[in-house]
Amino acid sequence: MKKTLLTACAAISMIALAACDTPAENANEASAENMDDQADAMRENADATADAMEDKADAMDTKTDGVDSAAENKMEADAQAVRDNAEVKADAVEDKADAKD
C-alpha cells in the first residue's frame, strides 16, 4: 500500500513539474504573444488605411454609370497593395513568433 501511494505521489509530482515553465520559457511565450499582437495590429492598421484609400477612390468618381475611372482603379489597386504588403510583413512576424514557442 505504501509503495503504491509513494509511486502515485511521485508520478503526480513529476507531472506537476513537467507542466511548470521556466522563467525563460515564460519570457519566450510572452514575447511570442506580443509579436502575434503586433502582427494583428499591422493588419488592422493596413485595413484602416486601405479602407480610407478606397473611400477616397470612391469619392473621385462621382458618376453613377457603373464604370470606374482610371484614378479610382489605381487608388483601389494601391489600397490592395497596402493590404498585401501588411499581410506579408505580419506573416513574417508571426513566423518569428512561432519560432520562439
N, C-alpha and C positions, 0 to 999 in steps of 0.2 A: 504494500500500500504506500509506504514512504517513497519507494523508488518511482512509482507511478506519479505521485504528487510532485516529486522533485523533477522528474522528466517533463511533466506538463508545465511546471513553473519555468523551467529552463527554456522550453520551446516558446512560451509566451514572451519571455524576456528577449529572446533572440528576434522574434517578430517585431516587438516594440522597438528595439534598437535599429532594426533594418528600416523601419518606417521613418525614423528621425533623419532629417537632413543636416548636414554640417553647415556651419555659417557660410562657407564658400559656395556650397550648393544653393543655399537660400539667396545669396547675393546674385548668383548667376540667374536664378529663376526670376528674381525681381528685375534684373537688367533686361532679360528677355521679354518679360511682360511689358516693361517700359518701352522697349523697341517696337513691340506689337502695337502699343498705343500710339506711338509716333507714326507708324505706317498707316493706321486708321485715320489719324489727323491729316496726314498728307492727302489721302484720298478725299476726305471731306472738304479740305481747302480747295483742292483741284476741282471738285464738283461745283463748289460755290463760285469759283472763278469762271469755270466753263458755263455755268448757268447764266451768269451775268453777261458773258460774251454773247451767248445765244439770244438773250433778251435784247441786247443792243443790236444784234444782227436782224432780229425781227422788226425792230423799230426803223431800220434802214430802208426796208422795202414796205412802203405803205400801200402798195397796190394789192387789191384782193383778187388778182387774176389767177392765183394759184401757181405762178411762176416766180421762183426766187431770183433776185438779182445776183450778178456775179459777186458783188461786195458781200451780200448776205451769205452766199455759199462759202466764200473764203473765210469769213468770220466764224461760221459754223465748223468748217474744217479745222480752223485754228483752235476752237474750243475742244474739239475731239482730240486734237494733238496734246492739249493740256492734260486731258484725262488720261490719255495713253501714256504720256511721259510720267505722270504721277504714279500710275499703276506699276510701271517698270521699276521706279525707284522704291515704291512701297514693298513690292515683292522682294527686292534685294535686301531691304531692311528686315523683312520677315525671315528671309533665308538666314541672315546673320543671327537673328534671334533664335531660330530653330537650332542652329549650331551650338548655341550656349546651353540649351536644355539637355 
